[in-house]
Amino acid sequence: MRRSFHLGCKTLVAATAVLVGAVLAGCQELPEVEYETDRLEVATYFDAPLCRGTLDSFDEHVDRIEDMLGIGYASQPIRVYWLSQAEIEDRCGADRGGCFYPATRVVFTRGQSLRHELVHAVLDSEGESYFVEEGMAEMLSGVGVYFDVSDASVSPAKHLSLSRSEYRRGGLDYDAAAHFIRWVYETAGPSAMLRLADEIEARSTAAEIENTLEAVVGDPMQTIEDDYRTSAPNYYAGLAHGTLSAPSWETLEAGLKVRLDCAAPDTFGPLPQGDAGLYRVFRIIMPSAGVSAIEVEGPEGTFVELIDPLARLRRGLVQDWTQPDSRYDPKALRVYAGERTTPVVKDRTYLLVVASQSPEPADVRVRIAAPASRYDGQPHRSLEPNTEDDSGPGRDR
């Protein structure tokens, strides 16, 4: 549902002057709210439409956070301002991707950080448990995390007492926070997140949060730190990774039929990097390394991207699998409708983005051959000419 709803800077400052007046002073007018869902009011700085799949996923994300953290349903919607990076920095500070001001239910964000900021909005904390809360927000955003667990310069116990001034000066390592909280989640279970969320809501001190960590893990803090450094893997896959569909190789070789429609609950938009268009994401589990083959059929402007989500992992570039960025993989492929290519792939999971540069509905068929060898030759199972009905691609198989 769309509606006109304008809240300029002066209005917002008047409503929350004590908390955010200084930050918002001198900022430009905010865009009007265009989308209203069960849980959100969303305003964007761009003209491209937000598709139903994108909006539904935000509502589901808020519901999931409330369930995981034992927080009651809030009937008042969260106001989301999806802004440009320059506008975000005007309101949130330099090099920030978004922010939330407690007691306002107002989020300023870019698309890539929206799910992170929604965790803060659900918690709505005015406390200073930055290490735990930011770690929880990162983990619950659904994105994976890579951190060198042998890096002894980051002590979870010491970071529990990070001050507001240290936090604002950039003293928090978000990857370290997300990695440690994920280890606590994997070690002590979901109930640990409920207990920690209670402490965040109660604005507990660092000592009280440390006591809670010791209680949920069952060890003193020094033992927790020692066990964390010896048992945690450097990389944790994102909690949202398993939500992506993984087509069978029978379907891929016959032709994966994908319907893109902004009004459909399975279609997302705009494109992951913010451009106008539609997309869907699939997991492709390569059975072996070698040479594959990809060809695409569809209207002009439709394309697929094949992205290795782990390509720059050790450099700290962790993909959000639900809205992947091809710039994180220097060997990422883009294949437009009518084209065919034979990439060399590894035996790992890839992300297949099926997309269109137009907001209009489109039918796309993607055919992928399983790799057969490790040399740069032809795949053992080449893609034969399509002998199916020529009426055009339909929905997924």
VEXVOPA-388514 format. One record per residue: x, y, z of N, C-alpha, C, O, CB in turn. Coordinates in steps of 0.02 Angstrom, whole numbers, plus 50000, padded with zeros to 5 digits. Glycine has a CB too. Layout:
// VEXVOPA-388514
XYZXYZXYZXYZXYZ
...
***
This chain:
// VEXVOPA-388514
500424994150000500005000050000500445006250000500945006450035499535000050060
500255011349961500615017549958500205023049990499595022849989500795019449886
500535027950019500185033750043500675039550048501285038450055499845032450110
500425045650043500855051550051500915053050125500415053550161500565057550013
501525053750148501645055050219502315058550224502835055350214501635048550263
502325064950239502945068750237503165070550308502765073050348502885075050194
503795069450322504085071450385504755074650371505245071150359504165065350434
504785081250371505405084750356505855084850416505675082550470505255091850334
506455087350406506955087550459506705091450520506815089250577507605090550434
506375097150509506165101250565505665097550608505685097950670505865107750541
505205093850576504705090150614505035084650656504865083750714504185087050567
505505080950624505835075550660506255078150717506265075150771506275071550612
506595083750707506995086650760506555088850818506735087750876507405092650734
505985091750803505535093950856505285088150897505195088650957504945097750827
505165082450864504895076650899505415073150941505245069950991504605071750849
506045073650922506575069850958507175074350972507745072150965506785063750917
507045080450991507585085450996508125083351046508715084351033507305092051017
507925080351101508415078551152508915073451126509505073651142508065075851214
508665068751084509075063251062509475064750999510065062950994508655057251051
509155068050951509465068250885509505075250855509715075950798509095063850839
509305080350891509295086950862509965089150834509995091950779509075091950913
510495087850871511155090050848511375086450785511695089350741511675088950903
511185080050780511395076050721511025078350659511315078550605511265068650733
510365080050667509965081550609509985088850589509715090750536509265079650621
510305093150628510315100250614510615101450545511155098950530510705104050668
510265105350504510515107250439510415102050385510635103050329511235108650445
510085096350400510005091250350509445093150301509035097450315509845084450382
509455089850243508965091250191508295088050210508255083850254509205088750123
507765090150174507115087150187507125079650171507455077450125506575090650145
506755076050211506715068850201506185067150148505705070950140506545065250268
506275061550113505775059550063505115057450096505105055750156506035053850019
504585057650057503925055550082503895047950089504225044350051503365058050036
503505045650136503375038550143502945036250085502405039050073503045036950211
503175031150049502805028549992502505021650004502025019749971503255028149932
502775017950052502565011050063502385009950135502745012050180503125006050041
501825006750146501605005050214501474997550216501054995050178500975009050235
501814993950260501704986750269501434985650340501284990450375502364982750258
501364979450359501124977950427501594980650480501364982550534501034970550436
502254980850466502734982550516503124988950503503454991650547503214977050524
503094991450441503534996950422503175002450383502655001350352504114994350380
503465008350386503325013750339503995015350305504485016650340503015020050375
504005015250239504645015650203504635021550155504175022350115504795009150165
505155025650160505265031150113505945030150080506425028350114505225038150149
505995031250015506625030349979506815036649942506395040749924506565024449931
507465037349930507725043149894507715042049819507845046649780508425044749917
507575035849796507585034249725506875033049699506415032049738508025028049712
506805033149633506155032449602505975025149587505385023549577506125036449539
506465020749584506335013749568505865010649620505925012249679506995009649564
505405006349598504935003449647505264998249693505724994749673504365000149610
505014997949754505174992449799504684986849785504074987849788505154994649875
504944980949770504514975349752504214971949813504454972849869504894970349710
503704968149801503344964849856503804960149894503774959849955502744960949829
504234956549859504684951949893505144955549941505284953049996505094948049844
505384961449922505814965349965505434967650027505684966950083506104971449927
504844970450017504444972950073504234967250120504264967950181503834976750048
504014961650090503814955950132504404953450173504314951450231503544950250088
505004953450144505584950950180505754955350240505994952850290506194950450133
505624961850235505754966350292505264964850348505464964450406505694973650270
504624963850332504134962150383504304955550417504274954950478503424961750352
504484950650376504664944050404505284944650448505344941050498504794939050347
505744949050429506354949950469506184952850538506454950550588506844954650432
505734957750540505534960650605505194955350647505334954750707505064966650594
504744951450617504404946050654504904941050682504844938850739503904942450608
505404939250641505894934250661506324936750719506474933050765506334932250602
506514943150716506924946050770506534945850836506794943850887507134953250753
505904947950833505484948050894505434940950923505484940050983504784950750878
505334936050879505274929150903505934926750934505924923650988505074924450845
506494928050901507144925550925507354928850990507684925751031507674926650873
507154935250999507374938951058506834939451112506934942851162507604945751038
506264936251100505734936351151505444943151164505264944851220506004933551215
505404947251112505154954051118504434954351092504284951551040505604959151080
504004957651129503294957951111503174961651046503564965951026502904961151165
502624959951014502424963150951502284970550962501894972251007501804959550920
502594974750922502484982050927502004984150872502144983350813503154985950923
501434986850892500924988750842501124994950803500914995750745500264989950876
501534999350832501745005350796502285003450745502775000350763502015010650845
502195005350682502685003450631503355006950641503385012350671502425004950562
503875003850615504535006950614504585011150551504425008850496505105001450616
504805017350558504895021750500505595020750472506085021450508504785029250520
505645019050408506285017850374506395023050320505985023750275506295010750344
506945026650325507165031250273507755028050238508315027750265507345038250302
507635025750176508155022550135508465028150094508175030550046507845016850089
509075030250113509385036250086510035034750050510295029150053509505041250141
510305039750017510965039149986511505039250040511375041050097511075044949934
512115037250021512655037150070512795044050097512925044850157513285034250038
512765049150054512895056050077512375058150127512535061450177512905060950018
511745056450115511205058350162511275054450227511125057150281510525057050130
511485048150223511585044150284512125047450326512045048150387511785036850266
512675049350296513225052350335513015059050363513275061050416513845053150291
512565062550330512315068950356511935067850422511945072250465511855072350305
511605062150429511195060950488511515056250538511355056450597510535058150467
511975051950514512245046750557512985047650573513245044650620512135040050526
513335051650533514055052450544514455049550487514205045450448514255049150608
515075051550481515515049450427515615041950426515705038750478516185052950432
515605039150366515745032050354515235027350386515385021450394516435030350379
514665029850405514145025550433513675023250378513535026950331513745029150489
513425017050384512955014450334512235015050356511775013250318513105007250320
512125017550417511445018450441511455019650516511985019150548511015012250426
510885021350544510835022450616510105022250638509645023050598511165029150636
510025021150703509355021150734509405025150798509875024450837509115013850749
508905029450809508885033550870508365030550917507775030250900508725040950853
508585028550977508125025451025507515029751039507555035951040508485023851090
506955026451050506315029551068505985033351011505485036751021506425034251126
506265032950950505965036450893505625031750845505165033750809506485040350857
505835025250843505615020450792505745023150722505365021850675504865018850800
506305026850715506505029650651507195027050634507665027550674506505037450652
507265024150574507895021350550508105025150487507705026350443507815013750534
508745026950485509055029550424509535024250400509945021650438509425036450438
509505022650335509895016950313510005016950238509635020150200509565010550333
510515013350216510585011050147510285004050144510165000950196511335011150123
510165001650084509864995050078510264989550110509984984850139509754993450006
510944990050104511374984650129511364984150206511514978850233512084985650105
511214989550241511234989350314510534989350346510474989850407511624995250340
510014988850305509334989650331509164984350383508894985850436508834989450274
509324978050368509144972650414509524973350480509264971550533509284965850382
510134975750477510524977050538510174982350581510084981350641511244979250521
509974987850550509664993250587508984991250614508774993750666509594999450543
508634986850579507984984550605508064980650670507604980750712507634980150552
508624977250680508734973850744508774979050800508474978050853509394969550742
509134984450788509174989850838508474992750852508304994250909509654995350815
508084993550799507424996450807506964991950849506564994450889507104997750739
507034985450840506624980750879506854980850952506444980950998506664973550850
507514980750964507774981051032507624987751065507464988051124508534979751032
507684993151027507535000051051507865001451118507545003451166506775001051057
508525000251119508895000951181509225007851187509465010551137509424995551186
509225010451248509585016651262510215015251304510525019951330509125021751298
510385008951311510955007151351511605007751312511615010251257510875000151377
512155005351343512815005951312513164999151306513774998751311513245010751353
512784993851294513074987251284513244986451210512964982151176512594981551309
513694990651185513814991151114514084984751083513854982651030514304996751100
514554981451117514864975451088514344969951079514334966751026515424972951134
513924968951128513414963651124512864965551075512664961551033513114962251192
512614971651080512054973651037512264973950964511894971650920511774980451059
512844976850949513054977150879513214970150852513074968650794513674981650872
513504965950894513624959150873512974955450858512934951650810514014955450926
512474956550900511824953350890511494956050827511194952250789511374954550950
511544962650815511244965650756511574962950692511234961650643511304973150758
512234962150694512574959350636512374952050624512224950150568513334959750646
512354948050677512184941050669511464940250644511344936350598512264937450735
510994943850674510294943050657510114946350590509564945250565509864945850711
510574950250563510444953050496510444947450444510194948350388510974958250478
510724941650462510734935950416511374935150376511454930250341510164936450369
511824940150381512444939950343512974936050382512984936250443512694947150327
513414932550346513944928850378514484933550405514454939550396514254923950330
514984930650439515514934650468516174930850464516204924850476515354936550541
516704934550447517384931750447517804935850496517804942050493517694931750376
518164932350540518604935750588519154930950607519034925050621518204938150650
519764933450608520334929350627520314928550703520504932950741521014932650605
520084922750725519954921650796520604921550837520584922150898519594915150806
521174920950803521804921050839522034928150855522544929050889522344917550798
521674933150832521854940150844521714941850917521154943350936521464944850796
522234941650958522154942651030522074950051048521974951651107522744939751066
522114954550998522044961651014521324963451031521204968751061522284965850955
520854959251012520154960451027519934955751082519874949751072519704959650964
519824958451141519604954451198518864955651209518664961251225520014956251261
518434950451202517724951351215517584954251284517154958551291517364944751208
517954951951335517834954451403517964961951407517574965651438518274950651454
518514964251377518674971351380518184975451339518014981151357519384972551355
517954972651283517494976451240516794976951270516394981051247517454973151172
516634972851319515984973551352515914980351386515364982851394515884967951403
516474983351405516454989651441516634995551396516835000851420516934989451500
516564994751330516705000051283516265006051299515655005351304516584997751211
516555011951306516175017951325515845021051263516005019351206516635023051358
515365025451276515015028851221515505032851178515465032751117514475033451249
515975036351211516455040351173516915035951131517075037651074516875044651220
517135030151158517555025551120517165022751061517435022051006517805019851164
516535021151072516105018451019516035023550962516095021750904515415016651047
515905029850980515815035050929516465036550892516445038850835515545041350961
517025035250924517675036350891517865030450847518415030450819518215037650942
517445025650840517595019850797517975014350833518325010450801517985022050739
517905013950899518275009050937517985002050937518264997550968518335011351007
517415001050903517104994450901517274990850837517184993550782516344995050910
517524984750843517644980450785517004976350774516864971650811518274975750796
516614978150722515974974950711516054967550694515644963350715515604978450654
516564965850656516674958850639516834954850702516584949250711517254958050588
517244957650746517404954150809516784953250851516684947850880517934958050848
516364958350855515754957850895515284952550866515024948350902515404964650898
515174952850800514724948050768514984940950774514584936250785514634949750694
515634940050768515934933350771515864930350841515684924550848516674933650751
516004934450892515954931850961515234930250979515094925051009516244936951011
514774934650962514064933350978513814927250941513404923450967513624939550962
514044926250879513844920250843514114913950877513764908850880514084920550770
514724914350903514994908550940514574907151002514444901351017515734909850960
514374912351037513934911451096513284908151074513034903551108513794918251131
513004910351019512374907450993512464900050977512044895950995512144911250930
513024898350943513144891350925513314887150986513164881150987513704890850873
513624890151037513834886451096513274885551147513174880151175514414889951129
512914891051160512404890951213511694890651188511234889651228512484897051256
511594891351123510924890651095510514897051093510734902151120510554885551134
509934896751062509504902651055509294905751122509184911851125508884900851016
509254901751174509054904451239509544909751264509364914251301508984898851290
510184909051244510684913951264510524920851235510634925951268511384911751241
510254920951173510074927251143509494930451180509464936551187509894926251069
509024926351204508464929051244508724932451307508494937851325507974923451262
509194929251340509454932051403509834938551389509764943451426509914926951437
510244938551336510634944451320510184950151298510314955951315511144942951266
509654948551261509184953751240508844956951301508734962951302508644950851193
508694952851352508414955551414508894960451447508684965751471508244949851463
509544958851447510034963251477510104969751439510174975151468510714959751481
510064969351372510104975351331509504979851344509584985951353510134973551256
508914976851347508304980751361508334983951430508084989551440507684976351355
508634980451477508674983051546509234988151555509334990651610508764977351595
509604989651502510164994351505510674992151558510904996151598509915001551520
510834985751556511274982851607511994985451599512194987651545511274975251602
512364985151654513064987051653513484981651621513254976051609513314988551725
514114983351606514574978351578514654972451624514694966751601515254981551563
514684973651689514764968251738514154963651737514224957551742514874971051809
513564966551732512954962451730512914958251667512694952451669512334966951736
513114961051611513114957251549513634951751552513524946251527513244961851489
514214953151581514724947951589514454942251632514574936351617515364950951621
514094943851686513794938651728513304934451689513264928351697513454941851789
512914937651645512434933951605512784929351555512574923651545511974938851567
513324931851524513704927651478513984921551515513954915951489514284931651447
514244922451575514504916851614513954911951631514074905851633514844919351678
513354914551644512794910151662512554906051603512424900051610512224914251690
512494909151543512224905551486512724900651456512544895351431511994910451432
513374902351459513884897851433514084892651484514264887051467514504901851410
514064894551548514214889851601514944889851622515174884851651514024883151581
515304895251608516014895651626516184902851646515824907451628516464893251567
516744903751683516974910651696517214913951631517364910451583517534910651748
517244920551631517394924251570518064922451540518124922051479517374931651584
518564921251581519224919551554519194912851517519494912151464519744919151611
518834908051545518754901551511518364902351447518514899151396518404896551557
517844906751448517454908051387517914910751332517884908451275516884913151402
518334915551350518794918351299519274913051273519394912751213519184924251329
519544908951317520014903751296519674898751250519944896851198520304900151357
519074896451270518704891651228518514894651161518554891351109518074889251265
518324900951162518134904451100518724904451051518634903050992517914911651114
519324906051075519894906451030520134899651005520444899250952520464909951066
519994894451041520224887851020519694883950981519864879150946520444883751080
519054885750987518534881650956518154885050900517854881550859518054879651008
518164891650896517764895050846518104894850778518704896050773517634902350867
517734893350724518014893950656518074901350638517734905550667517564890150604
518504902850591518574909850570517954912450534517804918350536519174910650526
517594907950500517024910050460516384906550484516374900450493517144908550386
515864910550493515194907950505514744910050447514714915950430514904910550573
514404905150418513924906650365513344910550394513164909650452513684900250330
513044914850353512484918850376511864914750391511744909650360512324924050325
511474917050439510864913450457510354913450401509904909250400510554916550519
510414918150354509934918550299510124914250239509734913650192509864925750277
510724911250239510944907650180510484901850162510354900650103511644904950192
510224898550212509804892750199509124894450171508754889950151509724888850261
508944900850169508284902750143508264902850067507724903250038508084909450170
508854902550035508874902849962508734895949931508984890849955509554905449938
508344895949879508184889749843508794887149806509194891049780507604890849794
508874880549805509444877349770509154872549718508994866849735509914873549821
509094874649655508804870349603509234864049592509844864249601508734874149538
508914858649573509284852449558509654853249492509494857549451508804846349554
510164849049482510534849349420510104846949361510224849149304511164845149424
509634842649373509174840749319508784846849294508704847749234508684835249345
508564850949341508194857049323508654861949288508464864949238507874860249384
509264862849314509724867749285509914865849213509964870249170510354868349328
510034859549200510244857549134509664857549085509754858749025510554850649135
509054856349110508474856749066508274864049055507994865649002507884852849097
508414868349104508234875349098507824877649158507244875749164507844876649033
508124881649201507774884449258507334890249234507584895149206508284886949313
506684889549244506214894649221506044899449278505804897249330505564891349193
506174905749268506104910749321505644916249298505754919349246506804913549342
505124917549337504674923049325504864928849370504894928049431503924920949336
505004934749341505144940749378504544945349374504344947449320505784944249352
504254946949431503664951149434503674954949499503634951949552503004946949426
503714961549496503794965649556503214964749604503284966049664503854972949537
502634962649580502054961749623502034954949656501594953549696501414962849583
502514950549638502514943649664502944943349728503434946949734502784938749611
502754938949775503124938549839503814935549833504204935949881502734934449887
503994932649775504664929749768505134934149728505704932049714504614922949736
504924940049709505344944549669505564950549709505154953649745504964946849605
506204952249704506494957749742506684963449695506804962449636507114955349782
506704969349722506904975249684506894981349729506494981649775506444976249623
507344986249715507784986749657508354981749659508394977549704508064993749652
508814982249610509374977649606509834978449666509834983749698509774978749540
510234973349683510644973549744511084979649752511204981849808511064967549746
511324982549697511744988449702511344994949697511635000349690512284988349648
510674994449700510265000349703509965002649637509565007449636510645005849731
510144999449582509875001449517509164998849509508974993849540510324998849460
508785002149466508095000049453508104993049421508534991549380507735005049407
507614988949439507574982349410507294977149459507104978849515508244980149385
507294970949437507014965349475507544959849480507984959349437506364962649442
507504955749533507974950149537507714944749584507284945949627508664952549560
507994938749574507924933249621508604929949628509014930249582507374928149596
508724926749685509384923649699509284916249714508834914349751509734927249758
509724912149685509714904849695510414902549716510914905749700509474901149631
510444897049752511084893849769511224888449716510794884349702511074890749841
511824888549688512034883549640512604879649672513144882449683512244886649572
512494873349686513004869249719513384865349665513134860349640512694864349772
513974867749648514364864549595514594857649618514894857149671514974868949575
514454852449579514644845649601515394844249593515654839649624514264840549561
515744848249553516454847249543516754853649513516394858049492516594841149496
517414853949513517764859449480517844857949407517874852049387518444860849513
517874863049366517964861949295517624867249253517514872849276517704855249275
517464865449192517164870149144516424868849140516194863249126517494869449074
516034874049152515314873649146515094877149082515514879049041514974876849209
514454878049074514184881849018513524885049040513124881749073514074877348954
513434891349023512834894949043512554898548982512914901848945512994900049100
511894897848973511564901748921510904904348949510594901148991511464897648857
510704910148923510124913648950509644915348894509844917748841510334920048988
509004914148906508474916248860508004920848897507844919648955508084910048831
507794926148864507334930848896507294937348857507634938148807507534932148967
506884942048880506824948548847507474952548852507904951048893506244952548877
507534957648811508104962048813508154965348882507654967448911508054967448758
508764965648908508874968648973508864963649030509014965549087508354973748986
508684957349017508724952249069509414949049067509734948849015508164946849060
509644946649125510314943849129510364939549191509924939549234510844949449131
510904935749196511064932049257511774933949277512194935649236510994924349247
511904933449342512584934149369512754927849407512344925249446512644940449414
513354925349397513614919649435514164922349480514674924749456513874913949388
514064921949546514504925149594514764919949644514374916049672514134930749631
515414919949654515724915949707515684920049772516054924949778516474913949689
515254918149820515164922349879515764922249927515794926349973514554920149916
516234917649917516814917249961517444920049929517994919149956516934910049981
517384923349872517964925449833518434929949871519044929049867517744928949770
518174934649909518604939449946518514938750021518624943550059518444946549924
518314932850043518154931850113518734933550159518644936950209517944924750125
519334931250142519924932250185520154939550185520574941450226520494927850163
519884943550141520024950750141519494954650178519484960850178520094953250070
519034951050210518524954350249517914956450210517484959850238518804960250281
517854954350147517264956050107516784950150109516864945250073517464957750033
516284950750151515804945250162515154946950126514864952150138515684944050238
514944942450083514344943650043513704942950086513654938650129514314938749985
513224947350072512544946250094512214942050039512074944549985512144953050106
512104935650053511864931150001511174933049975510994931249919511854924050028
510784936550014510104938349992510114944249944509634945049905509664939950052
510634948349945510714953849897511454954449878511784959249898510434960649927
511704949549840512424949049828512684954749784512334957349741512584942449795
513304956549797513654961849761514194958649718514684955949745513954967149811
514124959049653514604955849608515294958949613515784955849592514354956249536
515354965049641516004968149648516444964649699517044965649701515924975449669
516144960349741516524956549790516874950549759517294947349791516074954149846
516714948949696517024943349661517314945849596516944947149549516504937649648
517984946449592518294949049531518174944749469518264947049413519034949949541
517974938449479517844933949423517094932849412516904928249375518184927249435
516674936949442515954936149433515764937049360516054941149324515574941249476
515284933149337515054933349268514374936749264513954935949308515014926249239
514274940549211513614942949193513474940649122513854942049075513554950849199
512924936949114512734934249049512044936849031511564935549067512744926349050
512004940648977511364943548955510974938548913511244933748887511484949948916
510314939848908509884935648867510154935348796510334940348766509164938448867
510174929248769510444928148702511174926448701511454924948648510334934148660
511514926548760512224925148762512354918248793511924915348827512594930548803
512954915648780513174909248807513904909848827514294913148791513074903348755
514114906948882514804907248904514994900648938514564896948961514914913148951
515644899348941515894893048971516394894749026516994894649014516224888448917
516154896249085516614898149140516944892149172516684886549172516234902049192
517534893349200517884888449242517654889749314517714895349339518674888949234
517404884649347517124885449414517464880749464517814876049445516364884149413
517364882149528517624877949582517054873649609516464875049597517934882349638
517234868449646516724864149676516494867149742516684864749796516994856949686
516084872249738515824875649797515144878649779514914877949723516314881049823
514844881849827514194885049815514284891849782514684895949805513804885749881
513904893049729513884899449696513194902549705512714899049720514054898749621
513164909049695512524912549694512344914149622512744916949584512554919049737
511734912349603511474913849537510954919249544510424918049573511184907449502
511094925149518510614930649519510284930949451510614931949400510964937449537
509624930249449509234930849388508884937649392508504938849438508714924949379
509014941949343508814948949351508584952049286508684949449231509384952949380
508274957949294508074962049237508214969249254508144971449311507314961049220
508424973049204508554980149213507924984349206507944990549211509074982549162
507364981049195506724984549189506264982349246506304976549268506394983049121
505824986749270505354984749322504754980949295504324978649333505104990849359
504714980049230504164976449200504254968849208504814966449210504094978149125
503694965049214503754957749222504134954649164504094956949107503064954649227
504504949349178504904945949127504964938649144504974936649202505604949149121
505004934449091505124927249097505824925749072506004927749017504584923149058
506214922249113506904920749096507024913249104506774910149151507404924749141
507404910349056507614903449063508374903249065508714906249023507344899049003
508644899749115509364899149124509544891749119509264887649154509604902149193
510024890249076510254883349069510994883049088511394886849062510144880648997
511154878449134511844877749158512044870449153511684866049176511904880349231
512634869249124512894862449119513364861149178513764865549196513264861249052
513314855249207513764853349262514484852849235514584850149181513544846749295
514974855249274515674854749251515894847449248515664843249287516144858749297
516364846149201516584839249192517324838249203517534832749220516414836949123
517724843449195518454842449199518774848649227518454853849235518754840649130
519424848149242519784853749271520194857449218520594861749235520244851349327
520104855749155520474859249103520004863649063519394862749065520844854149056
520274868349027519874873348991519664870548924519894872648871520274879948982
519214865648927518944862748866518194863048868517904867448900519174855548858
517864858548833517144858448831516854854248888517144849048904516894855848764
516314856248919515994852148970515774845548939515624845148880515394855749001
515754840348981515574833748954514854833548932514674829548889515694828449007
514434837848961513724837748942513544844548914513334849048951513264835849003
513634845448850513504851948820512754853248820512344848548824513794852348748
512574859548814511874861348813511594860348743511774863848696511774868548837
511144855548737510844854248672510314859548657510054862648703510534847148671
510154860648593509634865448577508984863648613508814857748620509514865648501
508634868648635508024867648674507474864948628507324867848576507794874148707
507174859348648506644856348608505964856848642505474853848620506794849048594
505934860848696505304861648731504854866348693505044869148642505404864148803
504254867348718503764871948690504074878848680504384881448727503144872348735
504004881748621504304888148606503894894148629504024899848610504434888748533
503384892848670502954898248692503304902848742503024908048761502324895448722
503894900948765504274905248810504324902248879503944897748897503954912048815
504804904548918504914901848985504314903249031503944908049022505554904649016
504244898849079503694899849127503984900349197504524903049205503194894049124
503624897849246503854898349316504364892949331504514888649289503264897649363
504644893349391505154888549412504894881449407504294880149412505384889949484
505354876849396505174869849399505274867349469505144861449483505594865649349
***
